Amino acid sequence: MPLRGEEFTGRTAEEAIERGLHQLGRKRSEVDIEILDRGKPANMLGLGGEDARVMLTFDETASEPEPVVDEAEVPRRPGATRGGAAQDDASRAQPEDLAAGAAILAALLEKMGVQADVEISDDPESEGLEVGGPDLDVLIGRGGENLVAVQQIVSAITSRQVGRTVHVPVDIEGFRRRREQQLREVATRVASRVKASGQAVTLEPMLAYERRIVHLAIQDQGGIRTESVGIEPNRRIVILSTAPGSRGPMAPRPVPPGGFRPRPAPSQYGPRRDFGPRPGGIRPGPGGTGPTTDRTR
């Protein structure tokens, strides 16, 4: 019976379970629930809390609902999917779409008060709109979140203007291109390690378009598979081996409150530092209550 497990988090174990059931579209009687960590409530200032973590395991063949496609912000390139090229061709921006998108993006940046140049890239590996200029970090955002938002807005306005759904790729100072290359390298390296060891590996939390890049980078490699677990903004990819006897991801070692691991207590015994009578002939008295003097009798 093929079983599948997904990890979910919440402020409490019950909240994590409810989130998991809602996202999976399953009833409590259809899953096995394992509480990995009950978490820790925050203090009076709302600090120091830790989320609870649960694992929901279920039979994939038992009335599995339609999966939620959450890696859909960036359509796959033609030929990258199994049987999905026709849909990708329909949403792929044509030269006239890119020209319209460039004008829309330039106007948007002007409204935002951002000084930048917008150019159309004709490089097959990075076709789309390239944005350059000084101090564009705020336009990229943490982990590229703002860049994704800008791309979605430009694509939506362009689609409305041209009368059909198109995806307009946007890159800022080459950030997306470098990030995609980095993700492909990480995915390939980790996949090789998983195949060699049989031990699954959970990657760091990623944006939806980043997870899609990882899925695509290793989808044709034999002996492994990928799946997304958790909920936003901490949704991650797990790379697993399909070989018999393979193991799931290793559970993190628990860390005690305070965020540090105590060092082993030093031994109460140790080598004696000196020998003979103490300097001045003084030694501790009985019970260690006071000094006595050595006298020669």
Backbone as CSV, one residue per row, in Angstrom:
resi,resn,N_x,N_y,N_z,CA_x,CA_y,CA_z,C_x,C_y,C_z
1,MET,0.851,-1.190,0.000,0.000,0.000,0.000,0.887,1.239,0.000
2,PRO,0.857,2.057,-1.056,1.718,3.241,-1.110,1.251,4.301,-0.116
3,LEU,2.116,4.617,0.823,1.795,5.634,1.819,2.575,6.908,1.538
4,ARG,1.983,8.009,1.902,2.621,9.308,1.718,2.444,10.123,2.986
5,GLY,3.510,10.757,3.436,3.445,11.579,4.630,3.796,13.022,4.329
6,GLU,3.055,13.950,4.918,3.348,15.370,4.764,3.357,16.021,6.137
7,GLU,4.272,16.980,6.291,4.425,17.669,7.568,3.717,19.020,7.520
8,PHE,3.050,19.363,8.634,2.341,20.629,8.733,2.668,21.274,10.078
9,THR,2.546,22.595,10.122,2.859,23.332,11.335,1.686,24.207,11.740
10,GLY,1.666,24.617,12.989,0.627,25.504,13.505,1.011,25.965,14.890
11,ARG,0.247,26.912,15.420,0.554,27.403,16.755,0.375,26.312,17.800
12,THR,-0.564,25.400,17.551,-0.759,24.240,18.399,-0.801,23.001,17.514
13,ALA,-0.677,21.831,18.141,-0.735,20.589,17.377,-2.097,20.442,16.689
14,GLU,-3.165,20.833,17.376,-4.494,20.711,16.790,-4.647,21.629,15.584
15,GLU,-4.099,22.851,15.671,-4.171,23.761,14.530,-3.390,23.205,13.348
16,ALA,-2.224,22.602,13.618,-1.429,22.006,12.543,-2.190,20.859,11.884
17,ILE,-2.886,20.054,12.693,-3.661,18.940,12.143,-4.792,19.456,11.261
18,GLU,-5.503,20.479,11.743,-6.609,21.030,10.965,-6.116,21.628,9.656
19,ARG,-4.976,22.300,9.679,-4.423,22.851,8.449,-4.102,21.732,7.461
20,GLY,-3.488,20.672,7.998,-3.130,19.564,7.120,-4.344,18.897,6.499
21,LEU,-5.374,18.656,7.292,-6.590,18.020,6.771,-7.244,18.907,5.713
22,HIS,-7.272,20.217,5.971,-7.884,21.138,5.007,-7.101,21.155,3.701
23,GLN,-5.774,21.213,3.788,-4.964,21.291,2.569,-4.997,19.981,1.789
24,LEU,-5.020,18.859,2.503,-5.054,17.565,1.824,-6.454,17.201,1.348
25,GLY,-7.466,17.876,1.887,-8.832,17.540,1.516,-9.267,16.184,2.039
26,ARG,-8.808,15.829,3.233,-9.114,14.515,3.795,-9.726,14.643,5.188
27,LYS,-10.369,13.544,5.590,-10.969,13.492,6.907,-9.967,12.927,7.903
28,ARG,-10.234,13.199,9.187,-9.322,12.733,10.229,-9.213,11.212,10.226
29,SER,-10.295,10.522,9.876,-10.277,9.059,9.861,-9.476,8.489,8.694
30,GLU,-9.089,9.336,7.739,-8.373,8.858,6.559,-6.864,9.011,6.675
31,VAL,-6.377,9.557,7.795,-4.946,9.784,7.946,-4.467,9.239,9.284
32,ASP,-3.173,8.926,9.327,-2.506,8.604,10.585,-1.779,9.861,11.038
33,ILE,-1.970,10.237,12.292,-1.422,11.492,12.806,-0.272,11.199,13.755
34,GLU,0.863,11.809,13.485,2.030,11.706,14.369,2.445,13.119,14.775
35,ILE,2.446,13.368,16.068,2.856,14.681,16.572,4.370,14.678,16.728
36,LEU,5.047,15.453,15.901,6.505,15.527,15.934,7.012,16.465,17.011
37,ASP,6.295,17.556,17.225,6.719,18.560,18.212,5.477,19.349,18.620
38,ARG,5.194,19.383,19.917,4.004,20.103,20.388,4.212,21.613,20.430
39,GLY,5.440,22.068,20.157,5.699,23.495,20.112,5.777,24.115,21.500
40,LYS,5.901,25.430,21.501,6.015,26.166,22.767,5.292,27.491,22.613
41,PRO,4.401,27.846,23.534,3.675,29.122,23.416,4.615,30.300,23.604
42,ALA,4.271,31.422,22.984,5.063,32.632,23.124,4.880,33.227,24.516
43,ASN,5.818,34.083,24.911,5.703,34.737,26.206,4.721,35.899,26.128
44,MET,4.642,36.680,27.199,3.656,37.763,27.249,3.901,38.815,26.183
45,LEU,5.151,38.911,25.704,5.465,39.886,24.662,5.306,39.311,23.268
46,GLY,4.841,38.065,23.186,4.669,37.441,21.889,5.960,36.920,21.288
47,LEU,6.987,36.740,22.116,8.287,36.294,21.627,8.605,34.906,22.151
48,GLY,9.498,34.231,21.446,10.019,32.961,21.931,9.165,31.754,21.662
49,GLY,8.054,31.914,20.958,7.200,30.769,20.671,7.768,29.879,19.576
50,GLU,7.395,28.625,19.593,7.799,27.671,18.563,6.559,26.949,18.049
51,ASP,6.455,26.799,16.709,5.308,26.135,16.113,5.305,24.641,16.427
52,ALA,4.104,24.112,16.545,3.946,22.663,16.658,4.082,22.038,15.272
53,ARG,4.563,20.796,15.210,4.765,20.101,13.937,4.112,18.735,14.008
54,VAL,3.355,18.404,12.972,2.711,17.097,12.906,2.971,16.475,11.539
55,MET,2.912,15.141,11.483,3.039,14.418,10.227,1.734,13.666,9.975
56,LEU,1.133,13.917,8.807,-0.086,13.233,8.403,0.270,12.231,7.307
57,THR,0.013,10.968,7.565,0.322,9.899,6.614,-0.982,9.295,6.104
58,PHE,-1.039,9.055,4.792,-2.279,8.554,4.205,-1.970,7.665,3.012
59,ASP,-2.977,6.890,2.613,-2.856,5.997,1.466,-3.120,6.804,0.200
60,GLU,-2.131,6.878,-0.686,-2.268,7.675,-1.900,-3.330,7.123,-2.845
61,THR,-3.627,5.821,-2.767,-4.572,5.211,-3.715,-6.011,5.288,-3.238
62,ALA,-6.218,5.746,-2.009,-7.578,5.764,-1.454,-8.238,7.098,-1.726
63,SER,-9.010,7.181,-2.793,-9.786,8.368,-3.165,-8.981,9.643,-3.003
64,GLU,-7.806,9.665,-3.656,-6.942,10.839,-3.543,-7.564,12.027,-4.253
65,PRO,-7.663,13.185,-3.606,-8.237,14.360,-4.246,-7.282,14.945,-5.270
66,GLU,-7.797,15.826,-6.095,-6.948,16.503,-7.062,-5.907,17.334,-6.321
67,PRO,-4.613,17.203,-6.656,-3.590,17.960,-5.952,-3.727,19.451,-6.189
68,VAL,-3.354,20.206,-5.180,-3.373,21.660,-5.299,-2.082,22.100,-5.980
69,VAL,-2.192,22.745,-7.120,-1.011,23.189,-7.864,-0.604,24.544,-7.318
70,ASP,0.424,24.551,-6.495,0.847,25.807,-5.898,2.117,26.327,-6.528
71,GLU,2.762,25.578,-7.392,3.940,26.055,-8.093,3.559,26.556,-9.474
72,ALA,2.520,27.407,-9.537,1.966,27.807,-10.834,2.281,29.244,-11.217
73,GLU,3.054,29.952,-10.390,3.316,31.345,-10.735,4.100,31.474,-12.044
74,VAL,4.995,30.515,-12.294,5.823,30.578,-13.488,5.502,29.383,-14.366
75,PRO,4.800,29.572,-15.498,4.494,28.444,-16.371,5.766,27.775,-16.853
76,ARG,5.697,26.471,-17.012,6.858,25.735,-17.483,7.122,26.055,-18.943
77,ARG,8.411,26.010,-19.313,8.765,26.305,-20.696,8.293,25.192,-21.613
78,PRO,8.059,25.480,-22.876,7.626,24.449,-23.817,8.600,23.287,-23.818
79,GLY,8.011,22.078,-23.761,8.836,20.886,-23.791,9.304,20.454,-22.423
80,ALA,9.069,21.280,-21.393,9.557,20.928,-20.062,8.598,20.040,-19.313
81,THR,7.356,19.940,-19.750,6.380,19.129,-19.053,6.100,17.869,-19.835
82,ARG,5.484,16.936,-19.143,5.072,15.708,-19.801,3.659,15.915,-20.349
83,GLY,3.557,16.272,-21.593,2.245,16.451,-22.195,1.658,17.823,-21.969
84,GLY,2.448,18.784,-21.473,1.884,20.091,-21.170,2.415,21.187,-22.052
85,ALA,3.070,20.847,-23.151,3.699,21.877,-23.968,2.683,22.774,-24.657
86,ALA,1.552,22.208,-25.030,0.557,23.005,-25.759,0.053,24.156,-24.910
87,GLN,-0.191,23.864,-23.633,-0.677,24.925,-22.752,0.403,25.983,-22.551
88,ASP,1.676,25.557,-22.444,2.754,26.505,-22.240,2.946,27.388,-23.462
89,ASP,2.804,26.815,-24.671,2.917,27.617,-25.880,1.847,28.701,-25.912
90,ALA,0.652,28.369,-25.393,-0.451,29.330,-25.435,-0.182,30.527,-24.530
91,SER,0.523,30.299,-23.404,0.755,31.391,-22.453,2.119,32.053,-22.634
92,ARG,2.922,31.533,-23.525,4.256,32.103,-23.733,4.152,33.460,-24.429
93,ALA,4.858,34.449,-23.897,4.782,35.801,-24.443,5.459,35.878,-25.806
94,GLN,4.776,36.449,-26.764,5.331,36.683,-28.093,6.058,38.031,-28.096
95,PRO,6.849,38.324,-29.157,7.583,39.606,-29.186,6.694,40.815,-28.968
96,GLU,5.499,40.809,-29.556,4.614,41.956,-29.363,4.085,42.014,-27.926
97,ASP,3.946,40.853,-27.283,3.521,40.835,-25.879,4.617,41.407,-24.981
98,LEU,5.865,41.046,-25.276,6.978,41.560,-24.482,7.100,43.072,-24.635
99,ALA,6.857,43.574,-25.860,6.919,45.022,-26.074,5.844,45.726,-25.251
100,ALA,4.636,45.156,-25.244,3.568,45.734,-24.426,3.912,45.652,-22.951
101,GLY,4.461,44.507,-22.522,4.840,44.342,-21.122,5.930,45.309,-20.701
102,ALA,6.885,45.592,-21.608,7.966,46.525,-21.286,7.420,47.922,-21.026
103,ALA,6.471,48.356,-21.852,5.868,49.675,-21.651,5.091,49.722,-20.338
104,ILE,4.394,48.647,-20.026,3.624,48.590,-18.783,4.549,48.610,-17.578
105,LEU,5.645,47.842,-17.637,6.581,47.801,-16.517,7.264,49.153,-16.322
106,ALA,7.649,49.803,-17.418,8.290,51.117,-17.311,7.355,52.124,-16.649
107,ALA,6.078,52.092,-17.039,5.106,53.007,-16.423,4.893,52.681,-14.949
108,LEU,4.884,51.398,-14.625,4.702,50.981,-13.234,5.867,51.451,-12.367
109,LEU,7.092,51.286,-12.866,8.260,51.717,-12.102,8.273,53.235,-11.914
110,GLU,7.832,53.958,-12.935,7.762,55.410,-12.822,6.769,55.818,-11.744
111,LYS,5.622,55.134,-11.691,4.628,55.425,-10.657,5.182,55.127,-9.265
112,MET,6.062,54.121,-9.188,6.642,53.730,-7.905,7.807,54.629,-7.506
113,GLY,8.242,55.503,-8.416,9.362,56.366,-8.129,10.700,55.659,-8.185
114,VAL,10.773,54.564,-8.950,12.002,53.788,-9.076,12.687,54.151,-10.391
115,GLN,13.940,54.557,-10.308,14.703,54.881,-11.504,15.345,53.605,-12.044
116,ALA,14.903,53.170,-13.207,15.403,51.926,-13.779,15.176,51.925,-15.280
117,ASP,15.960,51.128,-15.977,15.815,50.941,-17.418,15.219,49.561,-17.682
118,VAL,14.271,49.497,-18.603,13.622,48.236,-18.972,14.006,47.890,-20.395
119,GLU,14.567,46.701,-20.568,14.961,46.237,-21.893,14.348,44.860,-22.156
120,ILE,14.201,44.536,-23.433,13.680,43.228,-23.830,14.866,42.336,-24.169
121,SER,14.970,41.214,-23.484,16.060,40.274,-23.736,15.619,39.261,-24.786
122,ASP,16.458,39.059,-25.798,16.150,38.077,-26.833,16.977,36.810,-26.667
123,ASP,17.637,36.675,-25.508,18.411,35.470,-25.228,17.443,34.313,-24.974
124,PRO,17.536,33.197,-25.743,16.602,32.080,-25.553,16.608,31.526,-24.133
125,GLU,17.757,31.655,-23.438,17.845,31.123,-22.086,17.254,32.070,-21.050
126,SER,17.081,33.327,-21.392,16.559,34.290,-20.414,15.665,35.315,-21.092
127,GLU,14.813,34.855,-22.015,13.944,35.787,-22.711,12.944,36.405,-21.748
128,GLY,12.628,37.652,-21.988,11.714,38.373,-21.120,12.170,39.807,-20.962
129,LEU,11.825,40.414,-19.851,12.163,41.802,-19.583,13.299,41.873,-18.567
130,GLU,14.302,42.673,-18.891,15.447,42.877,-18.003,15.384,44.295,-17.438
131,VAL,15.486,44.399,-16.109,15.448,45.691,-15.440,16.819,45.976,-14.853
132,GLY,17.364,47.141,-15.133,18.662,47.541,-14.599,18.608,48.933,-14.028
133,GLY,19.486,49.211,-13.073,19.509,50.526,-12.454,20.141,50.468,-11.087
134,PRO,20.301,51.608,-10.437,20.923,51.646,-9.104,19.926,51.324,-8.001
135,ASP,20.419,50.649,-6.978,19.630,50.416,-5.751,18.279,49.770,-6.047
136,LEU,18.321,48.590,-6.644,17.083,47.880,-6.973,16.790,46.735,-6.004
137,ASP,17.524,46.681,-4.899,17.298,45.595,-3.938,15.865,45.587,-3.423
138,VAL,15.307,46.793,-3.189,13.941,46.854,-2.669,12.953,46.309,-3.684
139,LEU,13.292,46.400,-4.960,12.402,45.884,-6.000,12.463,44.358,-6.066
140,ILE,13.574,43.807,-5.632,13.716,42.348,-5.607,13.029,41.781,-4.369
141,GLY,13.285,42.410,-3.234,12.662,41.940,-2.005,13.382,40.745,-1.419
142,ARG,12.923,40.334,-0.266,13.533,39.205,0.431,13.285,37.918,-0.340
143,GLY,14.373,37.301,-0.783,14.256,36.048,-1.509,13.578,36.180,-2.851
144,GLY,13.399,37.421,-3.352,12.754,37.609,-4.638,11.248,37.749,-4.576
145,GLU,10.686,37.951,-3.367,9.229,38.040,-3.230,8.656,39.229,-4.002
146,ASN,9.311,40.383,-3.898,8.803,41.562,-4.616,8.927,41.390,-6.124
147,LEU,9.978,40.736,-6.557,10.156,40.470,-7.979,9.015,39.614,-8.516
148,VAL,8.616,38.600,-7.767,7.490,37.756,-8.176,6.215,38.580,-8.277
149,ALA,5.998,39.472,-7.298,4.796,40.309,-7.314,4.783,41.232,-8.531
150,VAL,5.928,41.848,-8.841,6.013,42.730,-10.011,5.713,41.934,-11.284
151,GLN,6.276,40.751,-11.387,6.050,39.925,-12.573,4.580,39.559,-12.727
152,GLN,3.922,39.226,-11.622,2.509,38.871,-11.679,1.657,40.058,-12.126
153,ILE,1.983,41.248,-11.610,1.213,42.438,-11.986,1.390,42.742,-13.471
154,VAL,2.643,42.712,-13.945,2.910,43.006,-15.353,2.229,41.976,-16.254
155,SER,2.292,40.713,-15.879,1.656,39.664,-16.684,0.141,39.844,-16.730
156,ALA,-0.447,40.207,-15.578,-1.904,40.373,-15.528,-2.354,41.548,-16.394
157,ILE,-1.658,42.687,-16.297,-2.050,43.864,-17.081,-1.819,43.611,-18.573
158,THR,-0.706,42.961,-18.893,-0.416,42.658,-20.297,-1.464,41.711,-20.866
159,SER,-1.852,40.703,-20.099,-2.873,39.763,-20.557,-4.186,40.476,-20.859
160,ARG,-4.565,41.401,-19.980,-5.793,42.150,-20.209,-5.677,43.010,-21.475
161,GLN,-4.509,43.574,-21.698,-4.332,44.468,-22.846,-4.327,43.707,-24.168
162,VAL,-3.683,42.527,-24.206,-3.592,41.786,-25.466,-4.780,40.854,-25.673
163,GLY,-5.619,40.687,-24.653,-6.827,39.892,-24.810,-6.635,38.401,-24.645
164,ARG,-5.533,37.958,-24.084,-5.327,36.530,-23.811,-4.309,36.399,-22.676
165,THR,-4.277,35.233,-22.054,-3.382,35.021,-20.928,-1.957,34.811,-21.417
166,VAL,-1.056,35.660,-20.958,0.358,35.519,-21.293,1.183,35.661,-20.026
167,HIS,2.334,35.024,-20.047,3.282,35.142,-18.936,4.461,35.968,-19.406
168,VAL,4.725,37.072,-18.713,5.818,37.967,-19.080,6.938,37.798,-18.061
169,PRO,8.024,37.111,-18.394,9.133,36.944,-17.450,9.813,38.281,-17.163
170,VAL,10.115,38.521,-15.908,10.796,39.746,-15.495,12.012,39.361,-14.661
171,ASP,13.159,39.972,-14.962,14.365,39.763,-14.167,14.936,41.128,-13.792
172,ILE,15.534,41.203,-12.625,16.094,42.464,-12.118,17.572,42.245,-11.812
173,GLU,18.414,42.941,-12.566,19.863,42.842,-12.380,20.357,41.399,-12.395
174,GLY,19.687,40.534,-13.173,20.112,39.143,-13.297,19.839,38.289,-12.082
175,PHE,19.040,38.797,-11.116,18.782,38.046,-9.885,18.123,36.707,-10.171
176,ARG,17.064,36.724,-10.971,16.331,35.486,-11.228,17.221,34.463,-11.938
177,ARG,17.990,34.922,-12.908,18.842,34.006,-13.660,19.861,33.319,-12.743
178,ARG,20.476,34.100,-11.850,21.449,33.519,-10.917,20.772,32.582,-9.929
179,ARG,19.606,32.978,-9.447,18.894,32.151,-8.475,18.456,30.834,-9.106
180,GLU,17.956,30.864,-10.317,17.527,29.640,-10.982,18.704,28.696,-11.188
181,GLN,19.844,29.233,-11.599,21.027,28.397,-11.788,21.463,27.773,-10.473
182,GLN,21.418,28.557,-9.403,21.788,28.048,-8.090,20.857,26.920,-7.659
183,LEU,19.561,27.101,-7.882,18.595,26.076,-7.483,18.798,24.784,-8.272
184,ARG,19.085,24.890,-9.563,19.318,23.689,-10.372,20.549,22.934,-9.878
185,GLU,21.601,23.677,-9.546,22.816,23.033,-9.061,22.568,22.330,-7.727
186,VAL,21.847,23.003,-6.827,21.545,22.394,-5.536,20.689,21.148,-5.720
187,ALA,19.656,21.240,-6.572,18.766,20.104,-6.795,19.527,18.904,-7.345
188,THR,20.397,19.135,-8.316,21.162,18.045,-8.917,22.111,17.417,-7.907
189,ARG,22.777,18.261,-7.115,23.726,17.744,-6.129,23.022,16.930,-5.045
190,VAL,21.907,17.452,-4.538,21.188,16.743,-3.480,20.568,15.456,-4.026
191,ALA,20.064,15.485,-5.252,19.483,14.280,-5.846,20.521,13.170,-5.942
192,SER,21.733,13.498,-6.324,22.798,12.500,-6.406,23.092,11.910,-5.033
193,ARG,23.076,12.769,-4.012,23.335,12.290,-2.660,22.209,11.378,-2.170
194,VAL,20.970,11.725,-2.499,19.830,10.911,-2.081,19.877,9.542,-2.751
195,LYS,20.196,9.502,-4.040,20.281,8.219,-4.741,21.391,7.344,-4.178
196,ALA,22.494,7.957,-3.774,23.619,7.180,-3.264,23.371,6.655,-1.854
197,SER,22.697,7.442,-1.024,22.526,7.077,0.386,21.173,6.441,0.690
198,GLY,20.159,6.733,-0.136,18.813,6.251,0.170,18.114,7.075,1.226
199,GLN,18.756,8.117,1.719,18.195,8.987,2.761,17.575,10.229,2.128
200,ALA,16.289,10.457,2.384,15.615,11.626,1.837,16.184,12.896,2.447
201,VAL,16.077,14.000,1.698,16.589,15.297,2.152,15.494,16.342,1.971
202,THR,15.279,17.163,2.991,14.326,18.263,2.929,15.083,19.562,2.691
203,LEU,14.704,20.291,1.651,15.376,21.535,1.313,14.809,22.697,2.126
204,GLU,15.441,23.841,2.024,15.002,25.037,2.737,13.667,25.524,2.176
205,PRO,12.910,26.318,2.937,11.662,26.873,2.400,11.932,27.699,1.157
206,MET,11.028,27.600,0.169,11.198,28.322,-1.089,9.884,28.924,-1.531
207,LEU,9.994,29.923,-2.413,8.814,30.448,-3.078,8.290,29.410,-4.060
208,ALA,7.042,29.578,-4.477,6.421,28.584,-5.349,7.177,28.410,-6.668
209,TYR,7.603,29.530,-7.282,8.299,29.406,-8.559,9.654,28.731,-8.379
210,GLU,10.276,28.907,-7.199,11.552,28.244,-6.939,11.353,26.741,-6.774
211,ARG,10.279,26.345,-6.117,10.015,24.911,-5.970,9.781,24.269,-7.330
212,ARG,9.094,24.990,-8.206,8.855,24.447,-9.542,10.172,24.212,-10.284
213,ILE,11.112,25.131,-10.136,12.412,24.971,-10.789,13.098,23.702,-10.300
214,VAL,13.025,23.446,-8.996,13.653,22.247,-8.443,12.959,20.992,-8.975
215,HIS,11.619,21.005,-8.975,10.882,19.851,-9.517,11.334,19.561,-10.946
216,LEU,11.406,20.601,-11.759,11.755,20.423,-13.168,13.197,19.983,-13.356
217,ALA,14.092,20.461,-12.494,15.518,20.184,-12.658,15.833,18.701,-12.553
218,ILE,15.038,17.964,-11.763,15.372,16.554,-11.531,14.209,15.615,-11.831
219,GLN,13.184,16.121,-12.524,12.010,15.284,-12.754,12.286,14.087,-13.663
220,ASP,13.311,14.185,-14.500,13.603,13.095,-15.422,14.684,12.153,-14.904
221,GLN,15.200,12.397,-13.704,16.202,11.503,-13.147,15.538,10.267,-12.569
222,GLY,16.068,9.112,-12.881,15.510,7.881,-12.351,15.950,7.637,-10.916
223,GLY,15.130,6.936,-10.175,15.487,6.542,-8.825,15.149,7.538,-7.746
224,ILE,14.571,8.684,-8.116,14.196,9.674,-7.107,12.849,10.283,-7.469
225,ARG,12.255,10.947,-6.488,11.033,11.695,-6.719,11.031,12.899,-5.783
226,THR,10.203,13.884,-6.093,10.115,15.082,-5.266,8.670,15.317,-4.857
227,GLU,8.498,15.953,-3.714,7.159,16.361,-3.277,7.289,17.603,-2.410
228,SER,6.247,18.398,-2.380,6.214,19.596,-1.552,5.452,19.304,-0.270
229,VAL,5.976,19.778,0.856,5.342,19.546,2.151,5.281,20.860,2.911
230,GLY,4.393,20.905,3.901,4.270,22.101,4.725,3.333,23.119,4.111
231,ILE,3.227,24.257,4.766,2.347,25.325,4.316,3.163,26.611,4.188
232,GLU,2.660,27.519,3.362,3.344,28.792,3.156,3.380,29.588,4.466
233,PRO,4.446,30.312,4.744,5.598,30.553,3.868,6.739,29.575,4.089
234,ASN,6.456,28.453,4.770,7.507,27.485,5.087,7.357,26.193,4.291
235,ARG,6.758,26.290,3.105,6.598,25.091,2.283,7.950,24.713,1.672
236,ARG,8.268,23.437,1.706,9.575,22.945,1.288,9.431,21.808,0.302
237,ILE,10.536,21.463,-0.333,10.601,20.299,-1.216,11.376,19.202,-0.509
238,VAL,10.857,17.986,-0.593,11.562,16.806,-0.106,11.982,15.986,-1.316
239,ILE,13.252,15.634,-1.380,13.777,14.771,-2.442,13.963,13.384,-1.844
240,LEU,13.282,12.398,-2.421,13.263,11.054,-1.864,13.767,10.039,-2.880
241,SER,14.327,8.951,-2.376,14.735,7.833,-3.221,13.560,6.887,-3.407
242,THR,13.442,6.301,-4.592,12.381,5.327,-4.862,12.884,3.903,-4.723
243,ALA,14.134,3.727,-4.316,14.700,2.392,-4.178,14.111,1.689,-2.957
244,PRO,13.992,0.361,-2.997,13.491,-0.377,-1.823,14.383,-0.131,-0.608
245,GLY,13.759,0.043,0.540,14.514,0.269,1.763,14.980,1.695,1.967
246,SER,14.555,2.606,1.095,14.966,3.996,1.257,14.313,4.581,2.501
247,ARG,14.906,5.661,3.023,14.467,6.254,4.282,13.945,7.659,4.067
248,GLY,13.041,8.069,4.942,12.497,9.415,4.883,13.490,10.419,5.420
249,PRO,13.124,11.712,5.394,14.047,12.739,5.888,14.327,12.571,7.365
250,MET,15.541,12.877,7.772,15.922,12.781,9.178,15.232,13.868,9.979
251,ALA,14.714,13.505,11.135,14.087,14.495,12.010,15.163,15.347,12.653
252,PRO,14.939,16.670,12.756,15.945,17.528,13.388,16.106,17.202,14.865
253,ARG,17.316,17.328,15.371,17.554,17.093,16.792,16.874,18.172,17.610
254,PRO,16.149,17.785,18.658,15.470,18.810,19.464,16.467,19.715,20.163
255,VAL,16.138,20.995,20.199,16.968,21.986,20.876,16.225,22.463,22.114
256,PRO,16.847,22.440,23.291,16.152,22.859,24.514,15.832,24.335,24.487
257,PRO,14.899,24.777,25.346,14.568,26.204,25.408,15.827,27.033,25.626
258,GLY,15.881,28.179,24.943,17.058,29.024,25.035,17.909,28.948,23.787
259,GLY,17.669,27.909,22.951,18.354,27.832,21.674,19.769,27.313,21.735
260,PHE,20.187,26.648,22.819,21.537,26.118,22.862,21.494,24.738,23.501
261,ARG,22.502,23.950,23.226,22.613,22.619,23.799,23.609,22.687,24.960
262,PRO,23.222,22.209,26.138,24.142,22.289,27.278,25.372,21.425,27.060
263,ARG,26.512,21.922,27.487,27.727,21.133,27.402,27.736,20.089,28.499
264,PRO,28.389,18.958,28.271,28.472,17.951,29.341,29.159,18.537,30.561
265,ALA,28.635,18.173,31.728,29.237,18.670,32.966,30.629,18.077,33.123
266,PRO,31.602,18.887,33.534,32.951,18.360,33.705,32.993,17.333,34.820
267,SER,33.897,16.398,34.712,34.028,15.360,35.726,34.451,15.979,37.054
268,GLN,33.938,15.392,38.153,34.320,15.920,39.460,35.678,15.399,39.909
269,TYR,36.192,14.471,39.121,37.516,13.954,39.433,38.489,14.405,38.369
270,GLY,39.738,14.499,38.699,40.744,14.906,37.736,42.121,14.713,38.312
271,PRO,43.143,14.957,37.513,44.503,14.760,38.037,44.831,15.775,39.121
272,ARG,45.551,15.302,40.091,45.964,16.178,41.182,47.035,17.136,40.678
273,ARG,46.916,18.396,41.026,47.821,19.395,40.488,49.157,19.466,41.228
274,ASP,49.166,19.142,42.505,50.417,19.213,43.238,50.444,18.149,44.313
275,PHE,51.574,17.959,44.887,51.755,16.951,45.908,52.443,17.577,47.117
276,GLY,52.394,16.881,48.251,53.100,17.356,49.437,52.290,18.369,50.201
277,PRO,52.831,18.893,51.269,52.104,19.872,52.109,51.849,21.152,51.357
278,ARG,50.764,21.810,51.662,50.427,23.062,51.034,51.403,24.149,51.475
279,PRO,51.561,25.199,50.661,52.487,26.273,51.042,52.141,26.841,52.404
280,GLY,53.179,27.036,53.250,52.975,27.596,54.587,52.502,26.579,55.590
281,GLY,52.408,25.309,55.143,51.991,24.276,56.078,50.543,24.342,56.435
282,ILE,49.714,24.943,55.599,48.298,25.091,55.912,47.503,24.067,55.111
283,ARG,46.611,23.394,55.777,45.714,22.479,55.088,44.312,22.667,55.632
284,PRO,43.286,22.289,54.889,41.927,22.452,55.416,41.724,21.678,56.694
285,GLY,40.952,22.274,57.586,40.650,21.598,58.828,39.601,20.536,58.638
286,PRO,39.263,19.815,59.658,38.238,18.763,59.558,36.934,19.333,59.039
287,GLY,36.370,18.650,58.039,35.106,19.100,57.471,35.243,20.320,56.624
288,GLY,36.474,20.801,56.423,36.686,21.961,55.582,36.240,23.247,56.223
289,THR,36.112,23.289,57.583,35.565,24.480,58.239,36.612,25.516,58.542
290,GLY,37.839,25.166,58.519,38.861,26.149,58.859,40.244,25.551,58.722
291,PRO,41.264,26.387,58.689,42.613,25.877,58.499,43.214,25.343,59.782
292,THR,44.120,24.394,59.668,44.945,23.929,60.783,46.372,24.007,60.350
293,THR,47.275,24.003,61.291,48.700,24.145,60.991,49.400,22.824,61.195
294,ASP,50.174,22.395,60.208,50.990,21.196,60.382,52.082,21.467,61.396
295,ARG,52.191,20.602,62.386,53.220,20.742,63.402,54.075,19.473,63.393
296,THR,55.358,19.664,63.540,56.271,18.525,63.613,56.386,18.078,65.047
297,ARG,55.995,16.816,65.247,56.042,16.298,66.600,57.312,15.487,66.795
